[in-house]
Amino acid sequence: MSLPPHTPTEMMTIQAARRLKNGTVCFVGIGLPSAAANVARLTHAPDVVLIYESGTIGAKPDVLPLSIGDGELAEHADTVVSVPEIFRYWLQGGRVDVGFLGAAQIDRFGNINTTVIGDYAKPAVRLPGAGGAPEIASNAKEVWIIIKQTTRSFVEKLDFLTSVGHLEGGDSRQRSGARGAGPTAIITDLGVLAPHPVTKELTLTALHPGVTVEQAIASTGWDLKVSEPLAVTAAPTTLELETLRDLYRRTSEAHGTGPVPD
């Protein structure tokens, strides 16, 4: 029996998972980054090293964690160390290849907001906050961000700058003292963006199957630049979809967290 068609969120998650390679040391955020990282581990990259903020190294969860403190992460990890060791020795020591983050808002230079929507003193929405994201964004060798692309999330100006991307563009990140290459890929439900090599402004480099350039431009709160030629990502395979859906099914059964996100 054939599988139901993939959703935009599934396309985004699987496209993000494909980027992870065997042996990559990845500092994983909760939510979609965690789903993508574990799909990679369960399919083409069984030897990827997943690190979570709570101190788990080589995490191999059978279900998706509800938070960084979920015991599922420690139960199947290669080892568990202290939080200071994760940040000082692994992250600040330059041992993390990829920081994998989500965001509520992102601007044209890959700076992200996970703190508040609206005025900080009287916000319309108070978000989960920074957690370890500022340190990950500042110290990982490179950063990937997974986020749905809408004019509410892709904004001209952040309501609050939680974690640095390429700051004002150009060499401003380097001058700030932040380490690593910063955001190198933004994976959305419409396509993939990457920073321009000189200006560092995010540029649309690929679209998912069935998505148009006009859709991407209309879903962006700034004048989105489009690369030429523009690539088209490959649709999810049966194995990728089955793996992702089974992961969410097990998670739902274990935690009662509902079906695969739309």
C-alpha positions as CSV (number, residue, x, y, z in Angstrom):
1,M,0.0,0.0,0.0
2,S,1.4,3.4,-1.0
3,L,2.0,6.0,1.7
4,P,-0.1,9.2,1.9
5,P,1.5,12.2,0.3
6,H,4.2,14.0,2.3
7,T,3.4,17.3,4.1
8,P,5.4,20.5,3.8
9,T,6.7,19.9,7.4
10,E,7.8,16.3,6.5
11,M,9.6,17.6,3.4
12,M,11.4,20.2,5.5
13,T,12.4,17.7,8.2
14,I,13.6,15.1,5.7
15,Q,15.6,17.7,3.7
16,A,17.3,18.8,6.9
17,A,18.0,15.2,7.9
18,R,19.7,14.6,4.5
19,R,22.4,17.2,5.3
20,L,23.8,15.2,8.3
21,K,26.6,12.8,7.5
22,N,28.1,9.9,9.4
23,G,30.6,11.0,12.0
24,T,29.3,14.6,12.2
25,V,29.1,16.0,15.8
26,C,25.8,17.8,16.0
27,F,24.5,19.9,18.9
28,V,20.7,19.3,18.6
29,G,17.8,21.6,19.5
30,I,14.5,20.2,20.7
31,G,11.6,20.0,18.2
32,L,12.1,19.8,14.5
33,P,16.0,19.8,14.7
34,S,15.7,16.7,17.0
35,A,13.3,15.0,14.6
36,A,15.5,15.7,11.6
37,A,18.7,14.6,13.4
38,N,17.2,11.3,14.5
39,V,15.8,10.6,11.0
40,A,19.3,11.0,9.7
41,R,20.6,8.6,12.5
42,L,18.0,6.0,11.7
43,T,18.6,6.1,7.9
44,H,21.8,7.1,6.2
45,A,23.9,8.4,9.1
46,P,23.9,5.8,11.9
47,D,27.2,7.1,13.2
48,V,26.2,10.7,13.6
49,V,27.1,11.9,17.1
50,L,24.1,13.7,18.6
51,I,24.7,16.0,21.6
52,Y,22.0,17.5,23.7
53,E,22.3,20.5,26.0
54,S,21.7,18.4,29.2
55,G,25.0,16.6,28.7
56,T,24.1,13.6,26.6
57,I,26.7,12.6,24.0
58,G,25.9,10.0,21.3
59,A,22.2,10.2,22.1
60,K,20.1,7.5,20.4
61,P,16.6,8.1,21.6
62,D,13.9,5.6,20.7
63,V,11.3,8.4,20.8
64,L,11.7,12.1,20.5
65,P,12.5,13.9,23.8
66,L,10.0,16.3,25.2
67,S,12.8,18.5,26.6
68,I,16.6,18.4,27.0
69,G,16.0,16.9,30.4
70,D,14.1,13.9,29.1
71,G,15.5,10.7,30.5
72,E,15.2,9.0,27.1
73,L,18.3,10.9,26.0
74,A,20.5,9.7,28.9
75,E,19.2,6.1,28.8
76,H,20.5,5.4,25.3
77,A,23.5,7.8,25.1
78,D,27.1,6.8,24.8
79,T,27.9,8.9,27.9
80,V,26.5,11.7,30.0
81,V,28.7,14.6,31.2
82,S,28.0,17.8,33.1
83,V,26.4,20.8,31.4
84,P,29.5,22.9,31.9
85,E,31.6,20.2,30.1
86,I,29.2,20.2,27.2
87,F,29.5,23.9,26.7
88,R,33.1,24.5,27.7
89,Y,34.9,21.4,26.4
90,W,32.7,20.4,23.5
91,L,31.1,23.6,22.2
92,Q,33.5,26.4,23.1
93,G,36.4,23.9,22.5
94,G,35.5,23.8,18.8
95,R,34.4,20.1,18.8
96,V,30.9,20.7,17.5
97,D,30.6,20.5,13.7
98,V,27.0,21.6,13.4
99,G,24.6,23.5,15.7
100,F,21.0,22.6,14.7
101,L,18.5,25.2,15.8
102,G,14.9,26.2,15.5
103,A,13.6,29.8,15.7
104,A,10.4,31.9,16.0
105,Q,11.8,34.7,13.9
106,I,14.7,35.0,11.5
107,D,16.0,38.1,9.6
108,R,17.8,38.4,6.3
109,F,21.2,37.8,7.9
110,G,20.2,34.7,9.8
111,N,19.9,36.3,13.3
112,I,17.2,34.5,15.3
113,N,14.6,35.3,17.9
114,T,13.4,32.8,20.4
115,T,12.6,35.2,23.3
116,V,9.5,37.4,22.7
117,I,7.1,38.5,20.0
118,G,6.4,42.2,20.4
119,D,7.9,44.6,23.0
120,Y,10.2,42.9,25.5
121,A,8.6,44.6,28.5
122,K,5.0,43.8,27.4
123,P,5.3,41.1,24.8
124,A,2.3,39.7,22.8
125,V,3.9,36.3,23.2
126,R,6.7,35.2,25.5
127,L,8.6,32.4,23.8
128,P,10.6,29.5,25.5
129,G,13.7,31.7,25.5
130,A,17.4,31.3,24.7
131,G,18.5,28.2,26.4
132,G,21.8,27.2,24.9
133,A,21.1,28.7,21.5
134,P,23.2,31.9,21.8
135,E,26.3,29.8,22.7
136,I,25.6,27.3,19.9
137,A,25.1,30.0,17.4
138,S,28.3,31.7,18.5
139,N,30.6,28.7,18.7
140,A,29.6,25.8,16.5
141,K,31.6,25.4,13.3
142,E,28.4,26.0,11.3
143,V,24.7,26.5,12.1
144,W,21.6,25.1,10.4
145,I,18.2,26.6,11.2
146,I,14.9,24.8,10.5
147,I,11.8,27.1,10.4
148,K,8.5,27.5,8.6
149,Q,8.7,30.3,6.0
150,T,6.0,32.9,6.5
151,T,6.0,36.7,6.8
152,R,5.5,36.3,10.5
153,S,8.7,34.3,10.9
154,F,10.9,35.8,8.1
155,V,10.9,39.4,9.2
156,E,12.6,42.6,8.2
157,K,13.5,43.3,11.9
158,L,13.6,40.9,14.8
159,D,11.4,41.7,17.8
160,F,14.4,40.5,19.9
161,L,17.9,39.3,18.9
162,T,18.4,36.1,20.9
163,S,21.2,34.4,18.9
164,V,23.6,35.8,16.4
165,G,23.7,34.9,12.7
166,H,25.6,37.2,10.5
167,L,24.6,40.3,12.4
168,E,24.6,43.2,9.9
169,G,26.1,41.1,7.1
170,G,29.5,41.3,5.5
171,D,32.3,40.6,8.0
172,S,30.3,41.9,11.0
173,R,30.1,38.4,12.6
174,Q,33.8,37.9,12.3
175,R,34.5,41.3,13.8
176,S,32.1,40.6,16.7
177,G,34.3,37.7,17.9
178,A,31.8,35.0,17.2
179,R,33.4,31.8,16.1
180,G,32.6,29.5,13.2
181,A,30.9,30.1,9.9
182,G,27.5,31.0,11.4
183,P,24.3,30.0,9.6
184,T,25.1,28.1,6.4
185,A,21.7,26.7,5.7
186,I,18.1,27.7,6.5
187,I,15.8,24.8,5.7
188,T,12.1,25.7,5.4
189,D,8.8,24.2,4.3
190,L,9.3,25.9,1.0
191,G,13.0,25.4,0.2
192,V,16.5,26.1,1.3
193,L,18.3,29.4,1.8
194,A,22.1,30.1,2.2
195,P,24.1,33.2,2.9
196,H,25.6,35.1,0.0
197,P,29.4,34.6,0.2
198,V,30.1,38.3,0.5
199,T,27.1,40.1,1.8
200,K,25.9,37.2,4.0
201,E,22.3,38.0,3.1
202,L,20.1,34.9,2.9
203,T,19.4,33.8,-0.7
204,L,17.0,31.2,-1.9
205,T,19.1,28.4,-3.4
206,A,16.5,25.6,-3.7
207,L,12.8,25.0,-3.8
208,H,10.9,21.9,-2.7
209,P,8.9,20.0,-5.3
210,G,5.7,21.9,-6.3
211,V,6.7,25.2,-4.6
212,T,7.1,28.3,-6.8
213,V,9.5,31.3,-6.5
214,E,6.5,33.5,-6.1
215,Q,5.3,31.6,-3.0
216,A,8.7,31.9,-1.4
217,I,8.9,35.6,-2.1
218,A,5.4,36.2,-0.8
219,S,6.3,34.3,2.4
220,T,9.3,36.5,3.2
221,G,9.2,39.8,5.0
222,W,12.1,41.3,3.0
223,D,13.0,41.5,-0.6
224,L,14.1,37.9,-1.0
225,K,17.0,37.3,-3.4
226,V,16.9,34.2,-5.6
227,S,20.0,32.4,-6.9
228,E,20.4,31.4,-10.5
229,P,20.2,28.5,-11.3
230,L,17.7,27.6,-8.6
231,A,17.8,23.9,-7.5
232,V,14.8,21.7,-6.7
233,T,15.1,19.3,-3.8
234,A,14.3,15.6,-4.2
235,A,10.9,14.4,-2.8
236,P,11.1,12.2,0.3
237,T,11.7,8.5,-0.3
238,T,9.5,5.8,1.1
239,L,12.2,4.9,3.7
240,E,12.5,8.5,4.8
241,L,8.8,9.0,5.2
242,E,8.3,5.7,6.9
243,T,11.1,6.4,9.4
244,L,9.9,9.9,10.2
245,R,6.3,8.8,10.7
246,D,7.2,5.8,12.7
247,L,9.4,8.0,15.0
248,Y,6.4,10.3,15.6
249,R,4.1,7.3,16.1
250,R,6.3,5.9,18.8
251,T,6.7,9.3,20.4
252,S,2.9,9.8,20.4
253,E,2.4,6.4,22.0
254,A,5.1,7.1,24.7
255,H,4.2,10.7,25.5
256,G,0.7,11.3,24.1
257,T,2.0,14.2,22.0
258,G,-0.3,13.8,19.0
259,P,0.4,13.0,15.3
260,V,3.1,14.2,12.9
261,P,3.1,18.0,12.8
262,D,1.4,19.5,9.8
